[in-house]
Every structure is written in C-alpha cells, then in structure tokens.
Amino acid sequence: MRSVFLIAATFLLVPVLGGCASMDRAYDAMMEPEHPAPQEMTEAAKPIDASSTRKLYLNAVRGLIDQGRYKAALAYLDQYAVSEKGGAEYLSLRGEALLGTGQYDAAVDTFTELAGTGRAADGYAGLGRVAATRGNWSEAAEHFGNAVGARPASAEYLNNLGYARLHLGPEALKQAEFNLRQAYELSPASTSIRNNLVLVLMMRGEKREAQRLIDGIATRKERLAVRDFARSWVKDQEKKQAVN
C-alpha cells in the first residue's frame, strides 16, 4: 500500500512515522467540523446500501493514514468499521495504523493475518517494514522477498527489497543492484528508486554510472543534495562494515 519505509530526504525505505504530539492531536481533530463523523458523511453521500457505507468508512480510514493520523485511524476502525474486521482491506489499514503508532508486535500479528488472505503480498511487505523499522534487515529482506515473489511486478516491493539488501554487507550488493535496476525499469520516474540505485552503484564502485543518474536530476540543488547524501551514506556503511 505504501512505500514502506523511509528514506530520509527520499532515501528511506519505510514510511516516515508521525510524531507523538501530532498523533495525540489527531483524535481530537477527527471530531472537528472539517472531519465530519461517519453519520454525517454517510448522509451527505447518501449510500444506497450497506456495502457503500462500509466502503465509505474504510476510505475515511485510508485518508487519515495518508495524512499520518494513525491514532485517529485506529479509533475510526474500532468504532465504525468493526463489521469489516478480518477482511483484507481492514487488516491492511489496521496494520498501517499500528505500524504508524509504533505498536510493532500488534502490527506483526495483523500483517501475518493479512499474509493469509488474497493480499498476501501486502502482508509480507508490512512484515518487512516492521522488521526494517526495528533495524532487522535480514528479516526485512526475507519478508520483502516473499512480497516480490507474490507480486513480481511491484516496483515498490523491489525497491524495498533492494534497500534492505543494501544493509546486509558486500555479499548482498549484487542482488540489491539487480532488484533496484528492476524497480527502476518498472518506475523510472520514482526518485526514491533512483536514489537507492545511486547508493548501490556507489557502494559497488560504479561511480561513473551513479554520477550519470545524478546528472539527470533536473535542479542543481537536488543534484547536490542527492550526491552529498549518497557520499555520506556510503561512508557510514563502509565504517560499519570495517568495524564488523
């Protein structure tokens, strides 16, 4: 559903989690006029059946998650979408909200349950994002590999798998480059995929090709930002590997 994780300045693999203070305010804001209660939205939209109403509730939750309002999304799921409990869409949204609020064990349980549905790829990807958030890159790579296996043409999952493998040491760099090249072919306009490909190329000593990608960036400011971040990131990784 989302590109997991997080790249600082478009480099992270998993989605950036909102701050606690802002999430605490989210629940109150949910009840403000600009965020009408489900009954009000239902009346305005005049759904013709129960299915339309359920879809409206889940869309509302999805909107809250897209805004980073994870606590509000959980409250909404618990209060208004109970009838959808156990469904693939419900589990996907709940896993996202739990991950966003830092409830990692509960998120694992939810994504594991999702992995047993018709949306198994999303479940595996969710498990990978939890593992990556915890810094368990080997486990993250395994889960993202399962996600790719279930949905081979997903640029998002290939990107996440490649980024996870970037953290596994020199022996995994060739595989990481292969995954990221696949992702880039599928989604050449993605800045996060391009940036991750720059990282792996620099890690493998292919600096000329990495520079070619950087030179293709439209603005000088962004080119310099990507170059400087990549150089710093590679140095940090090399130091870690030297220590280990």
C-alpha positions in Angstrom: 0.0 0.0 0.0 2.7 2.4 0.9 6.3 2.5 0.1 7.4 1.5 3.5 9.9 3.0 4.6 11.8 5.7 4.6 14.4 7.3 3.1 15.5 10.5 4.8 15.2 13.1 2.1 13.7 10.5 -0.2 16.2 7.8 0.7 14.5 5.8 3.4 12.8 2.6 2.8 9.8 2.8 5.1 7.1 5.5 5.5 8.1 8.2 8.0 6.2 7.8 11.2 4.4 10.8 12.6 5.4 12.5 15.9 3.7 11.5 19.1 2.4 15.1 19.7 0.8 15.4 16.3 -0.8 11.9 16.6 -2.2 12.8 20.0 -4.0 15.8 18.4 -5.3 13.7 15.6 -8.1 12.0 17.5 -9.5 15.3 18.7 -9.2 16.8 15.2 -11.2 13.9 13.8 -14.3 15.2 15.6 -13.9 18.8 14.3 -16.3 20.1 11.6 -13.8 19.7 8.7 -13.7 16.0 9.6 -17.4 15.1 9.9 -18.5 12.0 11.8 -19.3 9.0 9.6 -23.0 9.5 10.1 -22.7 13.0 8.6 -20.6 11.8 5.6 -22.9 8.9 5.1 -25.9 11.2 4.9 -24.2 13.6 2.5 -23.0 10.8 0.3 -26.4 9.0 0.5 -25.0 5.5 0.1 -27.5 3.1 -1.5 -26.6 0.0 0.5 -24.5 -1.3 3.4 -21.6 -2.1 1.1 -21.4 1.6 0.1 -21.4 2.6 3.8 -18.6 0.1 4.6 -16.6 1.4 1.7 -17.1 5.0 2.9 -15.8 4.1 6.4 -12.7 2.4 5.0 -12.0 5.2 2.6 -12.2 7.6 5.6 -9.6 5.5 7.4 -7.4 5.4 4.4 -7.5 9.2 4.2 -6.4 9.5 7.9 -3.5 7.2 7.3 -2.4 9.1 4.2 -2.4 12.2 6.4 -0.2 10.4 9.0 -3.1 10.5 11.6 -2.6 6.9 12.7 -4.3 7.1 16.2 -7.3 8.6 14.6 -7.4 5.8 12.0 -7.3 3.2 14.8 -10.1 4.9 16.6 -12.1 5.0 13.4 -11.5 1.3 12.7 -12.5 0.3 16.3 -15.6 2.5 16.4 -17.1 2.4 12.9 -15.5 -0.4 10.8 -15.9 -3.3 13.2 -18.1 -5.2 10.7 -15.1 -5.3 8.4 -12.9 -6.9 10.9 -10.9 -9.8 9.4 -11.3 -8.5 5.9 -8.2 -7.9 3.8 -8.7 -4.2 3.4 -9.4 -3.8 7.2 -6.3 -5.8 8.1 -4.2 -3.8 5.7 -5.4 -0.4 7.1 -5.1 -1.6 10.7 -1.5 -2.9 10.1 -0.6 0.5 8.6 -2.1 2.4 11.6 -0.4 0.1 14.2 2.9 0.5 12.5 2.4 4.2 12.4 1.8 4.4 16.1 4.8 2.2 16.9 2.8 -0.8 18.0 5.1 -3.2 16.3 4.1 -6.5 17.8 0.4 -5.9 17.1 1.4 -4.8 13.6 3.2 -8.1 13.1 0.2 -10.0 14.2 -2.1 -8.1 11.8 0.2 -8.3 8.8 0.8 -12.0 9.5 -3.0 -12.5 9.3 -3.1 -10.4 6.1 -0.5 -12.7 4.6 -3.0 -15.5 4.7 -5.5 -13.7 2.5 -5.7 -12.8 -1.2 -3.5 -9.8 -0.4 -0.6 -11.9 0.8 2.0 -9.6 -0.9 0.8 -6.6 1.2 1.1 -8.7 4.4 4.6 -9.8 3.6 5.5 -6.2 2.7 4.1 -5.0 6.0 6.1 -7.5 7.9 9.2 -6.3 6.1 8.5 -2.7 7.0 8.2 -3.6 10.7 11.4 -5.5 10.6 13.2 -2.6 8.8 11.8 -0.1 11.3 13.4 -2.3 14.0 16.7 -2.5 12.1 16.4 -6.2 11.4 17.5 -6.0 7.8 18.0 -9.7 7.2 14.4 -10.4 8.3 13.2 -7.4 6.3 14.9 -8.7 3.2 13.3 -12.1 3.7 9.8 -10.6 4.0 10.2 -8.3 1.1 11.5 -11.2 -1.0 8.2 -13.0 -0.2 6.3 -9.9 -1.2 8.1 -9.7 -4.5 7.5 -13.4 -5.0 3.8 -12.8 -4.6 3.8 -9.7 -6.7 6.9 -9.7 -9.0 6.0 -6.6 -11.0 5.8 -4.3 -7.9 8.4 -1.5 -8.2 7.7 -0.6 -4.6 8.5 -4.1 -3.2 11.5 -4.5 -5.4 12.8 -1.1 -4.2 12.3 -2.1 -0.5 14.0 -5.5 -1.1 16.9 -3.8 -2.8 17.2 -1.2 0.0 17.1 -3.9 2.7 19.8 -5.9 1.0 22.0 -2.7 0.9 22.3 -3.2 4.6 23.4 -6.8 4.5 27.0 -6.3 3.5 29.1 -6.6 0.4 27.9 -10.1 -0.4 24.4 -8.8 -0.9 25.2 -5.8 -3.1 24.9 -7.6 -6.4 21.4 -8.8 -5.6 20.5 -5.3 -4.3 21.6 -3.8 -7.5 19.6 -6.3 -9.5 16.5 -5.6 -7.5 16.9 -1.8 -7.8 17.5 -2.0 -11.5 14.3 -4.0 -11.9 12.4 -1.4 -9.9 13.9 1.5 -11.8 12.9 -0.1 -15.1 9.3 -0.5 -13.8 9.2 3.0 -12.4 11.8 5.3 -13.9 10.1 8.4 -12.5 10.5 7.3 -8.9 13.0 9.5 -7.0 13.4 7.0 -4.1 14.2 4.2 -6.5 16.6 6.3 -8.4 18.3 7.5 -5.2 18.6 3.9 -3.9 20.1 2.8 -7.2 22.7 5.6 -6.8 23.5 4.3 -3.4 24.1 0.7 -4.5 26.1 1.8 -7.6 28.4 3.9 -5.3 28.7 1.0 -2.9 29.8 -1.2 -5.7 32.3 1.3 -7.0 30.3 2.1 -10.2 30.7 5.9 -9.6 30.5 6.9 -13.2 27.1 5.4 -13.7 26.0 6.8 -10.3 27.0 10.2 -11.4 25.2 9.8 -14.7 22.0 9.2 -12.7 22.7 12.3 -10.6 23.4 14.4 -13.6 19.9 13.5 -14.9 18.3 15.3 -11.9 16.5 18.5 -13.1 17.7 21.0 -10.5 21.2 21.7 -9.2 20.0 21.9 -5.6 18.6 18.4 -5.7 21.6 17.1 -7.6 23.9 18.3 -4.9 21.6 17.1 -2.1 21.5 13.6 -3.6 25.2 13.5 -4.3 26.1 14.7 -0.8 23.6 12.3 0.9 24.9 9.4 -1.1 28.5 10.1 -0.3 27.8 10.4 3.4 25.6 7.3 3.5 28.3 5.2 1.7 31.0 6.4 4.1 28.8 5.5 7.1 28.2 2.0 5.6 31.8 1.4 4.9 32.7 2.4 8.5 30.1 0.0 9.9 31.5 -2.8 7.7 35.0 -2.1 8.8 34.0 -2.4 12.5 32.2 -5.6 11.9 
